[in-house]
Amino acid sequence: MSIFAIIVFLFWTLTSLGMIFDKSPLSWINEFIRSGTFMLIYFKIGAWNEFRIPVQILYAAFVGSMAISAVAMGAQAFNSTKTMSKQKAN
Protein backbone atom coordinates (compact mmCIF):
# COMPACT_ATOMS: atom_id res chain seq x y z
CA MET A 1 0.00 0.00 0.00
CA SER A 2 1.41 3.35 -0.90
CA ILE A 3 2.16 6.01 1.66
CA PHE A 4 -0.18 8.38 -0.17
CA ALA A 5 -3.16 6.03 0.28
CA ILE A 6 -2.39 5.62 3.98
CA ILE A 7 -2.16 9.39 4.44
CA VAL A 8 -5.47 9.89 2.61
CA PHE A 9 -7.14 7.29 4.83
CA LEU A 10 -5.75 8.91 7.99
CA PHE A 11 -7.01 12.34 6.90
CA TRP A 12 -10.39 10.78 6.11
CA THR A 13 -10.42 9.27 9.61
CA LEU A 14 -9.66 12.63 11.22
CA THR A 15 -12.29 14.33 9.08
CA SER A 16 -14.83 11.70 10.09
CA LEU A 17 -14.10 12.24 13.78
CA GLY A 18 -14.38 16.00 13.33
CA MET A 19 -17.73 15.62 11.60
CA ILE A 20 -19.02 13.45 14.44
CA PHE A 21 -17.93 15.95 17.09
CA ASP A 22 -19.45 18.82 15.07
CA LYS A 23 -22.72 16.84 14.82
CA SER A 24 -22.79 17.08 11.04
CA PRO A 25 -25.87 15.41 9.51
CA LEU A 26 -23.59 13.42 7.18
CA SER A 27 -21.11 12.30 9.84
CA TRP A 28 -22.48 8.81 10.45
CA ILE A 29 -22.92 8.12 6.75
CA ASN A 30 -19.31 9.19 6.23
CA GLU A 31 -18.11 6.95 9.08
CA PHE A 32 -20.07 3.98 7.74
CA ILE A 33 -18.58 4.44 4.27
CA ARG A 34 -15.07 4.92 5.71
CA SER A 35 -15.27 1.75 7.79
CA GLY A 36 -16.78 -0.22 4.92
CA THR A 37 -14.11 1.01 2.52
CA PHE A 38 -11.35 -0.07 4.87
CA MET A 39 -12.91 -3.51 5.32
CA LEU A 40 -13.36 -3.93 1.56
CA ILE A 41 -9.78 -2.92 0.84
CA TYR A 42 -8.46 -5.14 3.61
CA PHE A 43 -10.48 -8.16 2.43
CA LYS A 44 -9.82 -7.74 -1.30
CA ILE A 45 -6.29 -6.39 -1.46
CA GLY A 46 -4.87 -7.42 1.88
CA ALA A 47 -3.68 -3.88 2.46
CA TRP A 48 -1.67 -2.88 5.48
CA ASN A 49 -0.25 -6.34 6.10
CA GLU A 50 2.39 -4.70 8.27
CA PHE A 51 -0.15 -4.27 11.08
CA ARG A 52 0.82 -5.97 14.28
CA ILE A 53 -2.80 -5.96 15.41
CA PRO A 54 -4.48 -9.39 15.30
CA VAL A 55 -6.88 -9.52 12.39
CA GLN A 56 -9.82 -10.46 14.66
CA ILE A 57 -9.40 -7.25 16.66
CA LEU A 58 -9.13 -5.23 13.46
CA TYR A 59 -12.31 -6.77 12.06
CA ALA A 60 -14.15 -6.33 15.36
CA ALA A 61 -13.20 -2.65 15.57
CA PHE A 62 -14.38 -1.80 12.06
CA VAL A 63 -17.51 -3.96 12.18
CA GLY A 64 -18.30 -2.32 15.52
CA SER A 65 -17.83 1.09 13.97
CA MET A 66 -20.16 0.17 11.12
CA ALA A 67 -22.77 -1.13 13.58
CA ILE A 68 -22.62 2.05 15.68
CA SER A 69 -22.90 4.12 12.49
CA ALA A 70 -25.91 2.13 11.31
CA VAL A 71 -27.68 2.56 14.66
CA ALA A 72 -26.89 6.29 14.71
CA MET A 73 -28.18 6.70 11.13
CA GLY A 74 -31.38 4.86 12.09
CA ALA A 75 -31.85 7.03 15.17
CA GLN A 76 -31.20 10.16 13.13
CA ALA A 77 -33.76 9.10 10.52
CA PHE A 78 -36.31 8.24 13.22
CA ASN A 79 -35.83 11.62 14.93
CA SER A 80 -36.16 13.56 11.69
CA THR A 81 -39.35 11.66 10.80
CA LYS A 82 -40.73 12.29 14.26
CA THR A 83 -39.89 16.01 14.03
CA MET A 84 -41.50 16.27 10.58
CA SER A 85 -44.72 14.64 11.78
CA LYS A 86 -44.88 17.04 14.75
CA GLN A 87 -44.46 20.01 12.40
CA LYS A 88 -47.25 18.75 10.14
CA ALA A 89 -49.54 18.33 13.17
CA ASN A 90 -49.05 21.96 14.16
C-alpha contacts under 8 A as a table, 3 or more apart, distances in Angstrom:
res1	aa1	res2	aa2	distance
1	M	5	A	6.81
1	M	6	I	7.29
1	M	47	A	5.88
1	M	48	W	6.41
2	S	5	A	5.43
2	S	6	I	6.59
3	I	6	I	5.12
3	I	7	I	6.16
4	F	7	I	5.12
4	F	8	V	6.16
5	A	8	V	5.07
5	A	9	F	6.17
6	I	9	F	5.10
6	I	10	L	6.19
7	I	10	L	5.08
7	I	11	F	6.19
8	V	11	F	5.18
8	V	12	W	6.10
9	F	12	W	4.94
9	F	13	T	6.12
10	L	13	T	4.95
10	L	14	L	6.29
11	F	14	L	5.07
11	F	15	T	6.05
12	W	15	T	5.01
12	W	16	S	6.03
12	W	34	R	7.51
13	T	16	S	5.06
13	T	17	L	6.30
13	T	34	R	7.47
14	L	17	L	5.14
14	L	18	G	6.17
15	T	18	G	5.02
15	T	19	M	6.13
16	S	19	M	5.11
16	S	20	I	6.29
16	S	27	S	6.31
16	S	30	N	6.42
16	S	31	E	5.86
17	L	20	I	5.12
17	L	21	F	6.28
18	G	21	F	5.17
18	G	22	D	6.05
19	M	22	D	5.02
19	M	23	K	6.06
19	M	24	S	5.29
19	M	26	L	7.66
19	M	27	S	5.06
20	I	23	K	5.03
20	I	24	S	6.23
20	I	27	S	5.18
20	I	28	W	7.03
21	F	24	S	7.84
23	K	27	S	6.93
24	S	27	S	5.20
25	P	28	W	7.48
26	L	29	I	5.36
26	L	30	N	6.10
27	S	30	N	5.10
27	S	31	E	6.19
28	W	31	E	4.94
28	W	32	F	6.04
28	W	69	S	5.13
28	W	70	A	7.56
28	W	72	A	6.63
28	W	73	M	6.12
29	I	32	F	5.12
29	I	33	I	6.21
29	I	69	S	7.00
29	I	73	M	6.99
30	N	33	I	5.19
30	N	34	R	6.04
31	E	34	R	4.97
31	E	35	S	6.06
31	E	65	S	7.63
31	E	66	M	7.37
31	E	69	S	6.52
32	F	35	S	5.29
32	F	36	G	6.04
32	F	65	S	7.22
32	F	66	M	5.09
32	F	69	S	5.53
32	F	70	A	7.09
33	I	36	G	5.04
33	I	37	T	5.90
34	R	37	T	5.13
34	R	38	F	6.28
35	S	38	F	5.21
35	S	39	M	6.27
35	S	62	F	5.63
35	S	63	V	7.54
35	S	65	S	6.72
35	S	66	M	6.12
36	G	39	M	5.09
36	G	40	L	6.06
36	G	62	F	7.69
36	G	66	M	7.07
37	T	40	L	5.09
37	T	41	I	6.09
38	F	41	I	5.19
38	F	42	Y	5.97
38	F	62	F	7.99
39	M	42	Y	5.04
39	M	43	F	5.99
39	M	59	Y	7.51
39	M	62	F	7.10
40	L	43	F	5.19
40	L	44	K	5.93
41	I	44	K	5.27
41	I	45	I	5.42
41	I	46	G	6.74
41	I	47	A	6.38
42	Y	45	I	5.65
42	Y	46	G	4.59
42	Y	47	A	5.07
42	Y	48	W	7.40
43	F	46	G	5.69
46	G	49	N	6.36
48	W	51	F	5.97
51	F	54	P	7.92
53	I	57	I	6.83
53	I	58	L	6.66
54	P	57	I	5.53
54	P	58	L	6.51
55	V	58	L	4.96
55	V	59	Y	6.09
56	Q	59	Y	5.15
56	Q	60	A	6.03
57	I	60	A	5.02
57	I	61	A	6.07
58	L	61	A	5.26
58	L	62	F	6.42
59	Y	62	F	5.38
59	Y	63	V	5.91
60	A	63	V	5.20
60	A	64	G	5.77
61	A	64	G	5.11
61	A	65	S	6.17
62	F	65	S	4.90
62	F	66	M	6.18
63	V	66	M	5.02
63	V	67	A	6.13
64	G	67	A	5.02
64	G	68	I	6.14
65	S	68	I	5.17
65	S	69	S	6.08
66	M	69	S	5.00
66	M	70	A	6.08
67	A	70	A	5.06
67	A	71	V	6.23
68	I	71	V	5.18
68	I	72	A	6.10
69	S	72	A	5.06
69	S	73	M	6.04
70	A	73	M	5.10
70	A	74	G	6.16
71	V	74	G	5.06
71	V	75	A	6.14
72	A	75	A	5.04
72	A	76	Q	6.00
73	M	76	Q	5.01
73	M	77	A	6.11
74	G	77	A	5.11
74	G	78	F	6.08
75	A	78	F	5.01
75	A	79	N	6.08
76	Q	79	N	5.18
76	Q	80	S	6.19
77	A	80	S	5.20
77	A	81	T	6.15
78	F	81	T	5.17
78	F	82	K	6.09
79	N	82	K	4.99
79	N	83	T	6.05
80	S	83	T	5.04
80	S	84	M	6.09
81	T	84	M	5.10
81	T	85	S	6.22
82	K	85	S	5.25
82	K	86	K	6.32
83	T	86	K	5.14
83	T	87	Q	6.28
84	M	87	Q	5.10
84	M	88	K	6.28
85	S	88	K	5.11
85	S	89	A	6.23
86	K	89	A	5.08
86	K	90	N	6.47
87	Q	90	N	5.29
